Amino acid sequence: MPSPGLTMSTSSTIDPSSAPPARMPRGQAAVSELATPRLLRLPQVIEITGLGRDTIYRYIRDGSFPRQRRISARASAWREDEIRQWVESRPVVGRAESKGSRV
């Protein structure tokens, strides 16, 4: 209940264009055209792909996996977008490929 002497306006509207921008959830960055790609270290690449360390490096040698980039004198990382693109390029397992296995 308002205090005496104060009036409340019932016809006030909020202009959506003047509202402050919505905050992104913690840990998520806004996507923009100029955004720097996120870099992943080996444990993250292993987690995303499900591959082991030796398999990742063998695929790199064979040219069938994205190469890492040097980020310091003793560290390297992979671009997240390249790793996600590689994962999406993998074939989907169907019934024809799972011969001999019973579910």
N, C-alpha and C positions, 0 to 999 in steps of 0.2 A: 504494500500500500504506500503510495507516495506521501511525502511529508507535506504539510500545509504550505502553500506558497509555491510549490513546484508543479509544473504542468507536464503531462506526458502527451506526446504526439502519437496518435494511433494511425496516422497516415504516412508514417515514414517508411521509405523503401530503400533497400540497399542496391546500389548499382554494382552488378557483378564485375564490371571492368575496373572498379575502384577498390575491390576487395584485395587484400594482400595475397601474394601467390601461395598456393598450397605447398606445404613442406613435404619433401620426400621422406619416406621411412628411413630410419637410420641404416647406414650401410649401402644405400642405393643412390647412385648419382643420376642426375638428369641426363637424358640422351640428347646430344646435339651433334650437328654435322662436324663441329670442330673438336669434339671430345677426343682426348688422347686414349688410345686403346689400353685397356687394363693388361698388365703383364702378370703372367702366372709363373711361379717357380715349379720345379719338378714334382714335389709332393701334390700340388694342386692339379697338375696335368695328369698324374697317375690317378688321382681321385675322379676326375672328370671322365677320362677315357676308359678306366678299368684295366689299362695295360700295365705291365710291369716295366721297370726301368730299362732292362736289357732289350725288351721288345721295342720300346720307344726309340732307343738309339739304333737298333737294327733297321727299323722302318725309316729313320732319317737317312741312314747310309744307303738304303734302297731307293730313296727319293719318294717314298709314299707317305711321309709324315712331315708336317711343317718343321722347318729348322728353327732352332732357338736363336735368340739375339743376345749379344754381349751387353750387359748393363753396367758392369764394372770390371776391374782387372781380374777378379776371381769369381764373378757371378754371371749367370745367364738366365734368360726367361723366355717364355713363349707368349705371343699375343693371344689373348683370350678369344678374339673373334676368329682367328685362324684355327684354333683348337676346336671351337664349337662348330665351325664350318666342316672340319674334317669329320667330327662325330656325325653330323647330319648327312655326310656323303656316304657313310657306311651303309651297306645293304641291310634291309630288314629281313630277319629270319622268318621264313614261312614254312608251311608243312612240307613242301617238296624238299627243302634243305635239311630237314630233321629226320631223315630216313633211319630206321632202326631204333629210334627212341620212342618209348611209350610213355604216355602221360596218364 
